[in-house]
Amino acid sequence: MKDLKSLLNVRYPIVQAPMLGVTTPAMVAAVSNAGALGSLPVGGLSPDRTRERIHATKALTDRPFAVNLFAHEPAKEINEAEITTMQDFLAELCLEFNIPFERQNPADFKFYYYEDLIEILLEENIPVVSYTFGRLKPDVIAAFKAKGTILAGTATSVAEAKLLAQDGNDIITVQGIEAGGHRGSFLADEPSPQIGLSALLPQVADVVDVPLLAAGGIYNQHTVKAAFALGASGVQVGSLFITADESAASEAYKQAVLNAKDTSTQLTRAFSGRWARGIQNEFMKRMDAKGISIPYYTIQNQLMSLIRAYAQKNNLKDFIALWAGQAAGNSKRASTEEIIKGLIAML
Ligand SMILES: Cc1cc2nc3c(=O)[nH]c(=O)nc-3n(C[C@H](O)[C@H](O)[C@H](O)COP(=O)(O)O)c2cc1C
């Protein structure tokens, strides 16, 4: 098996998890400058925003960093009735909580997919491309391979890991159920995979022959060592960076993370239409209680975008997607440099 550190061209086998909405170029650069691997999330962003963020990161580091994509399929259909019911509910809720609400027309939605960003990543000579929510198309994999790009797909089950290995990924990120943020799951399993990292990692290590990055609930020396003992070659840590000085999380979000307990998070589709782990709040509870059908990912994400942006700006924690993992409460306020150096010291 190839060595993870040489594949990533880093001194330490630690990856700062890409966290769309939280990770900034300054965070990525601080991690890479410390000798680990920063990851810049650009899933769903426009080509212009993507280029801008890559340039902003390059201005702060000459060390390698990863760029992270969302590899999901477009929504198969737009269900107007479902969207109308959802918007009626959101309008009612916003009125109750004094949040401005703007009804959106699905015909105006503009989504960007990973295919829109490949040219930019190739042109910018991005050394490592990680992704979640799916598999890359064969021609995209071939284009990256021709360029020598290292590819890292995300698996939440053994079957997903096998497919990613077959596709030619150099590394597989193994995401346990503990992990904060969206589940990377992409097979239409019913029920969707909910496997803890300590069960998933060794079972994946048994059947694939590429280095594994362990993601989910890693926060101290025990969890770092356990990941290696269970078959990982490196760790990918997300939640610990939400409270970093360089994080884009609002103050209300940071406070919620600092106050979180092991029991504070749950999986929800309420904010985006995809399963994701976040700290429980009023919006999740209301959506659960209402029990209406939630539109598919990207559609629900779009319907919620203005409410989320308003909540983030105004520190309304009950309407922010407080993505965080089961061990997020162990976070501390610190610079990204201090956080990554703390993790390096645990190796
Ligand atoms: C706020 C937040 C945003 C995330 N966004 C992304 C993302 O854009 N792309 C991705 O591949 N994973 C994303 N994830 C998942 C992480 O890559 C990783 O699996 C997770 O953070 C690891 O678990 P931990 O949070 O317990 O450390 C996100 C996680 C969080 C907490």
The ligand as an SDF file (V2000), in Angstrom:
LIG
                    3D

 31 33  0  0  0  0  0  0  0  0999 V2000
  -19.6340   22.2450    9.5810 C   0  0  0  0  0  0  0  0  0  0  0  0
  -19.2800   21.0560    8.7450 C   0  0  0  0  0  0  0  0  0  0  0  0
  -19.2880   21.1640    7.3650 C   0  0  0  0  0  0  0  0  0  0  0  0
  -18.8900   20.0860    6.5700 C   0  0  0  0  0  0  0  0  0  0  0  0
  -18.8250   20.2530    5.2050 N   0  0  0  0  0  0  0  0  0  0  0  0
  -18.2590   19.2720    4.4490 C   0  0  0  0  0  0  0  0  0  0  0  0
  -17.9370   19.5170    3.0890 C   0  0  0  0  0  0  0  0  0  0  0  0
  -18.1410   20.6260    2.5430 O   0  0  0  0  0  0  0  0  0  0  0  0
  -17.3740   18.4940    2.3870 N   0  0  0  0  0  0  0  0  0  0  0  0
  -17.0830   17.2760    2.9680 C   0  0  0  0  0  0  0  0  0  0  0  0
  -16.5580   16.3920    2.2870 O   0  0  0  0  0  0  0  0  0  0  0  0
  -17.3600   17.0360    4.2540 N   0  0  0  0  0  0  0  0  0  0  0  0
  -17.9200   18.0110    5.0130 C   0  0  0  0  0  0  0  0  0  0  0  0
  -18.1210   17.7790    6.3520 N   0  0  0  0  0  0  0  0  0  0  0  0
  -17.7860   16.4650    6.9430 C   0  0  0  0  0  0  0  0  0  0  0  0
  -16.2950   16.3970    7.2910 C   0  0  0  0  0  0  0  0  0  0  0  0
  -15.5470   16.2110    6.1130 O   0  0  0  0  0  0  0  0  0  0  0  0
  -15.9440   15.2260    8.2300 C   0  0  0  0  0  0  0  0  0  0  0  0
  -16.4760   14.0220    7.7600 O   0  0  0  0  0  0  0  0  0  0  0  0
  -16.4050   15.4390    9.6640 C   0  0  0  0  0  0  0  0  0  0  0  0
  -16.2490   16.7610   10.0750 O   0  0  0  0  0  0  0  0  0  0  0  0
  -15.6000   14.5280   10.5900 C   0  0  0  0  0  0  0  0  0  0  0  0
  -16.2220   14.3860   11.8220 O   0  0  0  0  0  0  0  0  0  0  0  0
  -16.0050   15.3920   13.0620 P   0  0  0  0  0  0  0  0  0  0  0  0
  -16.8080   16.5990   12.7180 O   0  0  0  0  0  0  0  0  0  0  0  0
  -16.5450   14.6190   14.2060 O   0  0  0  0  0  0  0  0  0  0  0  0
  -14.5310   15.6860   13.1650 O   0  0  0  0  0  0  0  0  0  0  0  0
  -18.5290   18.8460    7.1730 C   0  0  0  0  0  0  0  0  0  0  0  0
  -18.5340   18.7430    8.5690 C   0  0  0  0  0  0  0  0  0  0  0  0
  -18.8820   19.8190    9.3620 C   0  0  0  0  0  0  0  0  0  0  0  0
  -18.8420   19.6840   10.8550 C   0  0  0  0  0  0  0  0  0  0  0  0
  1  2  1  0
  2  3  1  0
  2 30  2  0
  3  4  2  0
  4  5  1  0
  4 28  1  0
  5  6  2  0
  6  7  1  0
  6 13  1  0
  7  8  2  0
  7  9  1  0
  9 10  1  0
 10 11  2  0
 10 12  1  0
 12 13  2  0
 13 14  1  0
 14 15  1  0
 14 28  1  0
 15 16  1  0
 16 17  1  0
 16 18  1  0
 18 19  1  0
 18 20  1  0
 20 21  1  0
 20 22  1  0
 22 23  1  0
 23 24  1  0
 24 25  2  0
 24 26  1  0
 24 27  1  0
 28 29  2  0
 29 30  1  0
 30 31  1  0
M  END
$$$$
